[in-house]
Amino acid sequence: MKILLFILFLPLSAYAGMMSFSVSPGIVKFETVQGSVKSFDLNFINQGDNLLKVDVQVMDLKLDANGVPVISKMSKKNGQWGRFVKLDKNSFKLSGKQSKKINVTLKTPRGGYGGGYFAVVFNTSAAKSKNGNKKSKNSMTIGGQIPALFIGEISRMGTRKMQVLKGAINKAPYTEDNPFKFRFLLKNNGTTHANVVGDVLIRHNKKVVGRVRLESGSGLVFPNGERYFVATWDKFAKYANKKLQAEARFSYSGGRATKKMRFIIK
């Protein structure tokens, strides 16, 4: 609660100046080969007016079922390449309106296959003043965190194999705030990431009565990862209480996946 009150009563201009920063690029996609060395530069920009203290670390990366990046402590799991990464800087201080270049070096493991993933995470806080007194030790510090995501692939070594785990429609009543939707869960059983696109064919008495596109942000799915794809259908009302069939069709580099389901609109 104290932190919340502190933020609420802090002037917006001071807060923005203190914690305005960015990292470029935010996402790095690349191809590599076993045993090779890849070098990348990230540019950290302090867009505010105040001195920032920045700690940099390498972490594991995955995407949840909604496509949101999730970072966690570095591990030795297959596909997580964080332990093969070195940074030329692990911490630094940066004045307002200044930028700092950070070099990221990856030595791709021999014997590796498929895709590899990691995040370089910047943890920031307002640097302590040199003129601070003892009482300042109990003062609060606002901090922020921003990751740069690295998505790599060993050329011609990975496989993509998608499986549709399940499909469903949402519950009635259907309104403007709760439109009729199809929802399918897709899993990547391959060894590298896949960019997936899809649609749904709707049939009544074997005749196609509708086609809608499935949406899921970028459609990127990591190995062993699951991803929800959703489509909204606005012409459902005329088929109330009738038996229909939905066929979800997914395509990606190297393959296709489908799922059929029968349903009745109540």
DRENDO-1510 file (C-alpha; in Angstrom, 1 decimal, always signed):
<recs>
REC; n; res; u; v; w
REC; 1; MET; +0.0; +0.0; +0.0 .
REC; 2; LYS; +2.8; +2.4; +0.8 .
REC; 3; ILE; +4.3; +1.9; -2.7 .
REC; 4; LEU; +0.9; +2.5; -4.3 .
REC; 5; LEU; +0.4; +5.7; -2.3 .
REC; 6; PHE; +3.9; +6.9; -3.2 .
REC; 7; ILE; +3.2; +6.5; -6.9 .
REC; 8; LEU; -0.2; +8.1; -6.7 .
REC; 9; PHE; +1.1; +11.2; -5.0 .
REC; 10; LEU; +4.3; +11.5; -7.0 .
REC; 11; PRO; +4.0; +14.2; -9.7 .
REC; 12; LEU; +3.6; +12.5; -13.1 .
REC; 13; SER; +6.3; +14.6; -14.7 .
REC; 14; ALA; +8.8; +13.5; -12.0 .
REC; 15; TYR; +7.7; +9.9; -12.4 .
REC; 16; ALA; +8.0; +9.9; -16.1 .
REC; 17; GLY; +11.4; +11.6; -16.0 .
REC; 18; MET; +12.7; +9.1; -13.5 .
REC; 19; MET; +11.6; +5.9; -15.2 .
REC; 20; SER; +11.4; +6.6; -18.9 .
REC; 21; PHE; +13.7; +4.1; -20.8 .
REC; 22; SER; +13.7; +1.7; -23.7 .
REC; 23; VAL; +15.8; -1.1; -25.3 .
REC; 24; SER; +16.3; -1.5; -29.0 .
REC; 25; PRO; +15.7; -3.9; -30.6 .
REC; 26; GLY; +13.1; -5.5; -28.4 .
REC; 27; ILE; +13.0; -8.8; -30.3 .
REC; 28; VAL; +15.9; -10.4; -32.1 .
REC; 29; LYS; +15.2; -13.3; -34.5 .
REC; 30; PHE; +18.2; -15.1; -36.0 .
REC; 31; GLU; +19.6; -18.2; -37.6 .
REC; 32; THR; +22.8; -19.9; -36.6 .
REC; 33; VAL; +24.8; -23.1; -36.9 .
REC; 34; GLN; +26.2; -25.5; -34.3 .
REC; 35; GLY; +29.4; -24.2; -32.6 .
REC; 36; SER; +29.2; -20.8; -34.1 .
REC; 37; VAL; +29.5; -17.4; -32.4 .
REC; 38; LYS; +26.9; -14.8; -32.9 .
REC; 39; SER; +27.3; -11.2; -31.6 .
REC; 40; PHE; +24.4; -8.7; -31.1 .
REC; 41; ASP; +24.2; -5.2; -29.9 .
REC; 42; LEU; +21.4; -3.8; -27.7 .
REC; 43; ASN; +20.9; -0.1; -27.2 .
REC; 44; PHE; +19.6; +1.0; -23.8 .
REC; 45; ILE; +18.2; +4.6; -23.8 .
REC; 46; ASN; +17.5; +6.6; -20.7 .
REC; 47; GLN; +14.7; +8.9; -22.0 .
REC; 48; GLY; +14.2; +10.5; -18.7 .
REC; 49; ASP; +16.1; +13.3; -16.9 .
REC; 50; ASN; +17.5; +11.4; -13.9 .
REC; 51; LEU; +20.4; +9.1; -13.4 .
REC; 52; LEU; +19.5; +5.4; -13.6 .
REC; 53; LYS; +21.2; +2.4; -12.2 .
REC; 54; VAL; +20.9; -0.6; -14.5 .
REC; 55; ASP; +21.5; -4.3; -13.8 .
REC; 56; VAL; +21.6; -6.7; -16.8 .
REC; 57; GLN; +21.1; -10.4; -16.6 .
REC; 58; VAL; +20.3; -13.4; -18.9 .
REC; 59; MET; +17.2; -15.4; -18.2 .
REC; 60; ASP; +15.1; -18.2; -19.7 .
REC; 61; LEU; +12.3; -17.3; -22.1 .
REC; 62; LYS; +9.0; -18.9; -23.0 .
REC; 63; LEU; +5.6; -17.9; -24.3 .
REC; 64; ASP; +2.4; -18.7; -22.4 .
REC; 65; ALA; -0.8; -20.0; -24.0 .
REC; 66; ASN; -1.9; -16.4; -24.7 .
REC; 67; GLY; +1.5; -15.5; -26.4 .
REC; 68; VAL; +2.7; -13.4; -23.5 .
REC; 69; PRO; +6.5; -13.7; -22.9 .
REC; 70; VAL; +7.4; -15.3; -19.5 .
REC; 71; ILE; +10.9; -14.9; -18.2 .
REC; 72; SER; +12.4; -17.1; -15.4 .
REC; 73; LYS; +15.7; -18.0; -13.8 .
REC; 74; MET; +18.3; -19.4; -16.2 .
REC; 75; SER; +18.3; -23.2; -16.4 .
REC; 76; LYS; +19.8; -26.0; -18.4 .
REC; 77; LYS; +16.6; -27.0; -20.2 .
REC; 78; ASN; +16.8; -28.0; -23.9 .
REC; 79; GLY; +16.3; -24.9; -26.1 .
REC; 80; GLN; +17.2; -22.4; -23.3 .
REC; 81; TRP; +20.5; -21.0; -24.5 .
REC; 82; GLY; +21.0; -18.5; -21.7 .
REC; 83; ARG; +24.0; -20.4; -20.3 .
REC; 84; PHE; +25.8; -20.0; -23.6 .
REC; 85; VAL; +25.5; -16.2; -23.5 .
REC; 86; LYS; +28.0; -13.6; -22.3 .
REC; 87; LEU; +27.4; -9.9; -21.7 .
REC; 88; ASP; +30.1; -7.2; -21.9 .
REC; 89; LYS; +28.3; -5.3; -19.2 .
REC; 90; ASN; +26.3; -6.6; -16.2 .
REC; 91; SER; +25.6; -3.2; -14.6 .
REC; 92; PHE; +26.1; +0.5; -15.3 .
REC; 93; LYS; +24.8; +3.9; -14.5 .
REC; 94; LEU; +23.4; +6.2; -17.1 .
REC; 95; SER; +22.6; +9.9; -17.0 .
REC; 96; GLY; +19.4; +11.3; -18.5 .
REC; 97; LYS; +19.0; +11.5; -22.3 .
REC; 98; GLN; +22.0; +9.2; -22.7 .
REC; 99; SER; +22.3; +5.8; -24.3 .
REC; 100; LYS; +24.5; +2.8; -23.6 .
REC; 101; LYS; +25.4; -0.1; -26.0 .
REC; 102; ILE; +25.5; -3.6; -24.6 .
REC; 103; ASN; +27.1; -6.5; -26.5 .
REC; 104; VAL; +25.5; -9.9; -26.3 .
REC; 105; THR; +27.6; -12.9; -27.5 .
REC; 106; LEU; +26.1; -16.3; -28.0 .
REC; 107; LYS; +28.2; -19.4; -28.6 .
REC; 108; THR; +25.7; -21.9; -30.1 .
REC; 109; PRO; +26.1; -25.3; -28.5 .
REC; 110; ARG; +27.5; -28.2; -30.5 .
REC; 111; GLY; +25.0; -31.0; -30.5 .
REC; 112; GLY; +22.2; -28.5; -30.3 .
REC; 113; TYR; +19.2; -28.8; -32.5 .
REC; 114; GLY; +16.0; -26.9; -33.4 .
REC; 115; GLY; +15.4; -23.6; -31.8 .
REC; 116; GLY; +17.0; -21.7; -28.9 .
REC; 117; TYR; +15.6; -18.9; -26.7 .
REC; 118; PHE; +16.7; -16.5; -24.0 .
REC; 119; ALA; +16.0; -13.0; -22.7 .
REC; 120; VAL; +18.4; -10.2; -21.8 .
REC; 121; VAL; +16.6; -8.4; -18.9 .
REC; 122; PHE; +17.3; -4.8; -17.8 .
REC; 123; ASN; +16.4; -4.0; -14.2 .
REC; 124; THR; +16.4; -0.3; -13.5 .
REC; 125; SER; +16.2; +1.9; -10.5 .
REC; 126; ALA; +16.9; +5.5; -9.7 .
REC; 127; ALA; +20.5; +5.8; -8.7 .
REC; 128; LYS; +21.1; +6.9; -5.1 .
REC; 129; SER; +22.4; +10.5; -4.6 .
REC; 130; LYS; +25.9; +10.9; -3.3 .
REC; 131; ASN; +24.6; +13.6; -1.0 .
REC; 132; GLY; +22.1; +11.3; +0.6 .
REC; 133; ASN; +21.9; +11.1; +4.4 .
REC; 134; LYS; +21.2; +8.2; +6.7 .
REC; 135; LYS; +17.5; +8.8; +6.7 .
REC; 136; SER; +17.4; +8.2; +3.0 .
REC; 137; LYS; +18.2; +4.5; +3.6 .
REC; 138; ASN; +14.5; +4.0; +4.5 .
REC; 139; SER; +13.2; +5.8; +1.4 .
REC; 140; MET; +11.4; +4.0; -1.3 .
REC; 141; THR; +12.9; +3.3; -4.7 .
REC; 142; ILE; +10.8; +3.0; -7.9 .
REC; 143; GLY; +12.2; +0.3; -10.3 .
REC; 144; GLY; +11.4; -1.0; -13.7 .
REC; 145; GLN; +12.2; -4.0; -15.8 .
REC; 146; ILE; +12.3; -4.5; -19.6 .
REC; 147; PRO; +13.5; -7.6; -21.5 .
REC; 148; ALA; +15.0; -8.0; -25.0 .
REC; 149; LEU; +13.8; -11.4; -26.5 .
REC; 150; PHE; +16.1; -13.6; -28.5 .
REC; 151; ILE; +14.6; -16.2; -30.8 .
REC; 152; GLY; +17.1; -18.4; -32.6 .
REC; 153; GLU; +17.1; -21.4; -34.9 .
REC; 154; ILE; +19.9; -23.8; -36.0 .
REC; 155; SER; +19.5; -23.8; -39.8 .
REC; 156; ARG; +17.8; -26.9; -41.3 .
REC; 157; MET; +18.0; -28.8; -38.0 .
REC; 158; GLY; +14.6; -28.1; -36.4 .
REC; 159; THR; +11.3; -29.8; -36.9 .
REC; 160; ARG; +7.8; -28.3; -36.6 .
REC; 161; LYS; +4.9; -30.5; -35.7 .
REC; 162; MET; +1.6; -28.9; -34.6 .
REC; 163; GLN; -1.2; -30.6; -32.8 .
REC; 164; VAL; -4.7; -29.2; -32.1 .
REC; 165; LEU; -5.5; -30.3; -28.6 .
REC; 166; LYS; -9.0; -29.1; -28.2 .
REC; 167; GLY; -11.7; -26.8; -29.6 .
REC; 168; ALA; -14.7; -25.1; -28.0 .
REC; 169; ILE; -17.3; -22.3; -28.3 .
REC; 170; ASN; -18.0; -19.9; -25.5 .
REC; 171; LYS; -21.2; -20.0; -23.5 .
REC; 172; ALA; -24.4; -18.1; -24.3 .
REC; 173; PRO; -26.0; -15.6; -24.1 .
REC; 174; TYR; -24.1; -13.8; -26.8 .
REC; 175; THR; -24.0; -10.0; -26.6 .
REC; 176; GLU; -21.8; -7.2; -27.9 .
REC; 177; ASP; -19.6; -7.7; -24.9 .
REC; 178; ASN; -19.7; -11.5; -25.2 .
REC; 179; PRO; -19.8; -12.3; -29.0 .
REC; 180; PHE; -19.9; -15.8; -30.3 .
REC; 181; LYS; -16.4; -17.2; -30.4 .
REC; 182; PHE; -14.4; -20.3; -31.4 .
REC; 183; ARG; -11.4; -21.2; -29.3 .
REC; 184; PHE; -8.7; -23.7; -30.2 .
REC; 185; LEU; -5.6; -24.8; -28.3 .
REC; 186; LEU; -2.6; -25.6; -30.4 .
REC; 187; LYS; +0.6; -27.4; -29.2 .
REC; 188; ASN; +4.0; -27.4; -30.9 .
REC; 189; ASN; +5.5; -31.0; -30.6 .
REC; 190; GLY; +8.5; -30.1; -32.8 .
REC; 191; THR; +12.0; -28.9; -31.9 .
REC; 192; THR; +11.8; -25.3; -33.1 .
REC; 193; HIS; +9.4; -22.4; -33.1 .
REC; 194; ALA; +6.6; -22.1; -35.7 .
REC; 195; ASN; +4.6; -19.1; -37.0 .
REC; 196; VAL; +1.1; -20.4; -37.4 .
REC; 197; VAL; -2.0; -18.9; -39.2 .
REC; 198; GLY; -5.4; -20.4; -39.3 .
REC; 199; ASP; -9.1; -20.1; -40.0 .
REC; 200; VAL; -12.4; -21.9; -39.3 .
REC; 201; LEU; -14.8; -23.3; -41.9 .
REC; 202; ILE; -18.4; -23.5; -40.6 .
REC; 203; ARG; -20.7; -26.0; -42.2 .
REC; 204; HIS; -24.4; -26.7; -42.0 .
REC; 205; ASN; -25.8; -29.8; -43.8 .
REC; 206; LYS; -22.3; -30.2; -45.3 .
REC; 207; LYS; -22.6; -26.8; -46.9 .
REC; 208; VAL; -20.1; -24.0; -46.0 .
REC; 209; VAL; -22.0; -21.2; -44.3 .
REC; 210; GLY; -19.2; -19.2; -42.9 .
REC; 211; ARG; -15.4; -18.7; -42.7 .
REC; 212; VAL; -13.6; -16.7; -40.0 .
REC; 213; ARG; -9.9; -16.0; -39.4 .
REC; 214; LEU; -8.3; -17.3; -36.2 .
REC; 215; GLU; -6.3; -14.7; -34.3 .
REC; 216; SER; -3.5; -15.1; -31.8 .
REC; 217; GLY; -1.2; -12.1; -32.0 .
REC; 218; SER; +2.0; -13.1; -33.9 .
REC; 219; GLY; +1.0; -16.8; -33.9 .
REC; 220; LEU; +4.4; -17.7; -32.7 .
REC; 221; VAL; +4.6; -21.0; -30.8 .
REC; 222; PHE; +7.7; -22.4; -29.1 .
REC; 223; PRO; +8.6; -26.1; -28.8 .
REC; 224; ASN; +6.4; -27.8; -26.2 .
REC; 225; GLY; +4.5; -24.6; -26.0 .
REC; 226; GLU; +0.7; -24.2; -26.3 .
REC; 227; ARG; -1.2; -21.3; -27.8 .
REC; 228; TYR; -4.9; -20.3; -28.0 .
REC; 229; PHE; -6.3; -19.2; -31.3 .
REC; 230; VAL; -9.7; -17.4; -31.3 .
REC; 231; ALA; -12.2; -16.4; -34.0 .
REC; 232; THR; -15.4; -14.4; -33.7 .
REC; 233; TRP; -18.5; -15.2; -35.8 .
REC; 234; ASP; -21.2; -12.6; -36.2 .
REC; 235; LYS; -23.7; -14.5; -38.3 .
REC; 236; PHE; -24.5; -17.2; -35.8 .
REC; 237; ALA; -28.0; -16.2; -34.9 .
REC; 238; LYS; -29.7; -17.6; -38.0 .
REC; 239; TYR; -28.4; -21.0; -37.1 .
REC; 240; ALA; -29.7; -21.1; -33.6 .
REC; 241; ASN; -30.6; -24.6; -32.4 .
REC; 242; LYS; -29.2; -26.2; -35.5 .
REC; 243; LYS; -26.4; -28.7; -35.8 .
REC; 244; LEU; -23.2; -27.3; -37.3 .
REC; 245; GLN; -19.6; -28.4; -37.8 .
REC; 246; ALA; -16.5; -26.3; -37.4 .
REC; 247; GLU; -13.2; -27.2; -39.0 .
REC; 248; ALA; -10.2; -25.3; -37.7 .
REC; 249; ARG; -7.3; -25.3; -40.3 .
REC; 250; PHE; -3.8; -24.3; -39.3 .
REC; 251; SER; -0.8; -23.9; -41.6 .
REC; 252; TYR; +2.9; -23.2; -40.9 .
REC; 253; SER; +6.2; -23.7; -42.6 .
REC; 254; GLY; +6.5; -27.4; -43.2 .
REC; 255; GLY; +3.0; -28.6; -42.4 .
REC; 256; ARG; -0.7; -28.3; -41.5 .
REC; 257; ALA; -3.0; -29.3; -38.7 .
REC; 258; THR; -6.8; -29.5; -38.5 .
REC; 259; LYS; -9.5; -30.1; -36.0 .
REC; 260; LYS; -13.2; -30.7; -36.5 .
REC; 261; MET; -15.9; -30.3; -33.9 .
REC; 262; ARG; -19.7; -30.4; -33.9 .
REC; 263; PHE; -21.8; -27.9; -31.9 .
REC; 264; ILE; -25.3; -26.5; -31.5 .
REC; 265; ILE; -25.9; -22.8; -30.9 .
REC; 266; LYS; -28.3; -22.6; -27.9 .
</recs>
